[in-house]
Amino acid sequence: MKVMGVDPGLAHTGVAVVEGTLGAVTSFSYGTIVTKPPQPDATRLYSIHERISSILAEEKPVLLVLEEVYSLPRYPKSGLVLGKVLGAIMVACCRAGVPVREVAVREAKQVLTGNGAASKAQLERAVRDHLALDRPITPSHASDAVALALIGLFRYAPAACRNEGKP
């Protein structure tokens, strides 16, 4: 099974693809999609949509796991911007026929580290342990995307495969 994980962001969107079974990862790749001002937001969202669409067409995952949007009361605008990025990604998935599962950050941390309040460093270390890597996964957006893809592979992909072809 092949699962894609995405850590959305307007400036940096982490993307990862893992392949394997419930018990083991057989291959993986990761990276980031970078967009920069002064490009208008619409142009940046289009770039993210196009790159995600390209990866979906090339990799053909059975599922895409996306970090759920959250918003801090002190920074409400960032939640709105993230919502736009998620929308661009979800449209790409819909067009490709790839189901989407949104996962909260706390769930990702709980599943991979055993602690829903784990730090980013603890989550990155747990991801490395699952992949048997001795070097850090950078940038952190890519590491978070790998974490989401792993959760999809271990927890949600079997159900996505059973429902393939159903709306």
N, C-alpha and C positions, 0 to 999 in steps of 0.2 A: 504494500500500500504506500502511496505517496501523499503526504500532507504538507500544506503550505501554511506558514505562520507569518502574520504581519503585525508589527508594532507601529501604528499610524502616527504620523507627524507631518506637518506642512513643510518643515525644513529638512527633516530626516525621517524617512519611513524605513524601518527595519524589515527585511524580507528574508525568509528561510524556507528551505524545502528539505524535508526528511523523508527517507524511504525505509521501510522495514516492516516488522510485524509487531504484535502486541508486546513481545518480549525483547526485541532487539532492533537497533538501527543498523541498516546495511550501508546507507550512504546519506550524505547531507551536503548542503551548500548554504551560504548566507551572504548577505551584503546589505547595502542601504541605497535608497533612492534619495538623492539630494536635490532640493530646489532652493533657489535663493531670490531674495528681493534684489533688485527692484522690480522683478517680474510681478505682474498682477496676480492676485490669488487665483483667479480663474485659469490663468496659464499654468500656474504651479499645480493646481488640481488636475488639469488635463494631462500634464506630464506624468503625474502619479498614476492616473487612470490608464494611460497608454502603456507605461512600463509594467504595471500589474497585469494588464491584458496580455502583453507579450509573454510574460513569465507563465501565466496560466495556459496559454496556447502551447508553449514549448514543453512545460512539465506535466500538464494534464493531471493535477492532483485530484484525489477523490473528495477532498475537503479543504477549506481554508479556515483557519482559526485566527480570529481578529481580537485584539485587545479591546475590551469594552470601554466606551467613553466614560470618563469621570471628569468632574469639574470641581475645582476648589472654590469655596465662597469668595476668597480674595481675588481670584482670577477667572471670573465667569466667561470672559471672551475666549480664553484658551479652550474651554469646553465646546464653545460654538465652532471654533476653527476645527477642532478634532472631529466634530460631527460632520463637517463638510468633507474632510478627508475620508472618513468612514463611508460616506455616501458615494464618493468617487470609486472607492474600492469595491463596495457592494454592487454597484452597477456593473463593474467589470466582471465580477463573479457571476452575476445574473446572466449577462450576455454569454459567458463561457459555459453556463450550466453547472457551475461548481457551487455546492452548498456552503453556507457560511455559518460558523458557530462563534458567537461572541463570548469571551471569557474575561472575567474580572481579574485584575492584577492580583488580588488576594488569593484567588483560586489557583492561579499559576504558581504563586509562591508556596501555597499549602501543598499542592500536588508534588512539586519537585523538591522542596526542602523540608516539608513537614511542619512549616511555620508560616502562616499567612501574613505575618508581619516581618518576614525576612528582609534583609537589606538587598539592594541591587547586587552587591558583591557576592552575597551568599547565593543568590539565584544564579548568577553567572557561574559560580563554582559548581553548583549542582548540575547545571547544563553541561559543563565541561566533563564532569564525572560520568554523566550518561553517555557522552560521546567518546570517552576515554582520550580526551585531549590534554596535553600538558601545557599548552600555551593559552593565554587568555583570548576570549572571543571579543573582539572590538569592532566597531564601537558598541556601546551598550544597547543601542536600538537593535542591532543585529542579534546580540545575545538574547534579548527579550523575544525577538521573533523566533529564534530557535526554541526557546522555552515554550512558546505557544504551539509551535509545530509538534514538539514532543508530546505535549498534553493532547493534542489532536490525535496523534498516532496511538498513544497508549489508552486514551479514554473515549474518544468520539468517532474515530475513523471506522471501526467495525459497523456501527449503526448507520453511518453515511453510506457505506457499501451496500448494506441491506436495503436501503431506501433508494438506491440508484435508479434513475429513470422515473421516479415518482415525484409529483409536484410538492 
